[in-house]
Amino acid sequence: MTQLSVNVNKIATLRNARGGNVPDLIQVALDCERFGAQGITVHPRPDERHIRYQDVRDLKRVVTTEFNIEGNPIPSFMTLVEEVRPHQVTLVPDAPDALTSNAGWDVGRHRDFLTEILGQLHAWGIRTSIFVGTDLKNLDAAAALGTDRVELYTEPYASDYPADRAKAVAPFVQAAEHARALGLALNAGHDLSLENLRFFSESIPFLSEVSIGHALISDALYLGLEETIRRYRACLAGK
């Protein structure tokens, strides 16, 4: 069954807006696990406008499910990863001032850089995932680099879903099947929600993991965190 990893960046954004420690990021992460999340995801950025580097250290001490750190592997990010040693690192090509991730890697263009980064992460015993789109040649390049997984950037699917869900998911199904044929495990994330997650999961039942933050935390404002996680898990279980 596909694992649900909750991205807690939005909790840190809310905390930072007022200062202090309300809401308590660490407690929320622990509650996510208690309510059924199978992983915790963070995406620290250099300006620490949401997740702070110290948050990552603090979470590492208490998270008992899978810990996934996303980000652009700049030197400060890699130093943090070496210290924390999460279960998985997801490499994302976002600029330092990006509001949110909005594209996957052009793997061929960054082949030498990514090869070096992947080698270092594997030397530290960390599973690797590269954030990519649905281009098949790009997936070929990712597999050639030796990454363990790819994460499909699903914003185009979410945007096109209301108009024609079958058309929206088709390139992702093709990419997913191609990735699996290459021996890559598959993650997905970005703008997945209670509206579109079930169909995506049913269309690609061999997904290893989805990481969801903005929509899940927004839903929790209305449904409560426990009920929200239950519903996302139900989507992944086809219930």
C-alpha positions, 0 to 999 in steps of 0.5 A: 500500500502507498505510504502517506508522508505528511509535509509539516512545512505549513505548521512551521509557517503558521508558527513563524508568523507570530513567533514563539512556539504555537503551534508546536511543530514537534507535537504536530509531527508526533500527532500526525504519526499517532493518527496514522501518517507513515512518514514526515516530510520537511523542505527547509529553505535557506531563508528558513521562512518555514522549516528551520534547520534546527527543526530538522534536527529536533524532528530527527530525534523524535520521528519514528516513521520515515523521515524525508527531507526535500530540497535543493542540495546546496552546501548548507543543505548537504551539511544538514543532511550529513548531520541528520541522516534521514531515511530519504532525501528528495532532490528538488531544483527550487531556487532559494526565493521560490514560493513553492516547487514548480518544476522537476529536474532536467536530469541530463543537463545536471547529470554531473552535479546530480551524480556527485550528490547521489553518490554522497547520499548513498555513501551516507546510507540515505535513500535518494529520490529525484523530483521530476516531470513525466518526460520519459527520456528524463526518467531514463537519465534519472535511472542511469544516475542510480537514484533509488526513486523518482518523485513525480511532480503532480501539479499539472495533474491537479490543475487538469483534473477538474476538466478531464481526470482521465486525460490529466492522469494519462501522462503520469500513468505512462511515466510511472510504468516507464519508471517501474520498468527501469527499476525505479521506485515511485513517489508523487507529490504537489497539489494532491488533495482529497479531491484528486488523490483517490483517482491518482492512486487507483491509476498508479497502484504501485506508488511507494509514497505520496507526500502531502502538506498544503492541502492536508493541513488546510483540510485539517482546519475543517476536519481536524488532523486525525480525521483528515489523515484518516481520509487521506489514508482511505483514499490511498487504500481505495476506500 
